[in-house]
């Protein structure tokens, strides 16, 4: 009887391990299949190498075409080097951010993040390091816009770091503009199909290893983040101010002591 139980237990464990392995190997295909029919109406992707660190800051924001399909589980692709994210949020019609619990699944050539969004609008940001920043060195990296969803309108903005020379993006952009002292290369692409890769190669020379923005002195300088979280920051500031007032009033009362 004990032998039968042992054999049964062994078979169950092997089956469980096999199922996990199959999920990891086929995860990308399974997730893509789960996203059938959900198209992104518009998405803006911003790439900012060496913005506030020696890594590349990536901000991805947009909205799905069918608002009535949400809440829904969706999947986004990530570079293979990405193992954690700064934010994965859903935006309500009133503009409030609802940060979500998410899972990153490893793939063969890329990783995937699976998240359930309560609303059709989304916001994701993360940093990754496709190169090592060294003094007097050439930096180069490639970024693939590889989506599990169709994208009707895609906008890609690639920002040139401060104090960089010979900045080049392939494919070449004819839409170049200035924003907050930065030179930005913009691309507008229509009707990107799920699984269709759009590759952008970036190269430039930089003499130093310092980021464009010093976050120690510009804590709220990350582009597109502060104004989106204004309400949350004001609430936090107000609570902190109330805590300080309470602390000093209590301290003052303690110094007076009980009345005789």
Secondary structure, DSSP 4 states (H G I P E B T S, - for coil): -HHHHHHHHHHHHHHHHHHHHHHHHHHHHHHHHHTTT--EEEEEEEEEETSSSSSEEEEEEEEES-GGG-SEEEEEEE-TT----SEEEEE-TT--EEE--EEEEE-SSSEEEEEEESSSEEEEEEEE-SS---TTEEEEEEEEEE-SS-EEEEEEEEEPPTTEEEEEEES--SEEEEETTEEEEEEEEEEEPTT-EEEEEEEEEES----SS-TTT-TT-STTTTGGGHHHHHHHHHHHHHHHHHHHHHHHHHHH----
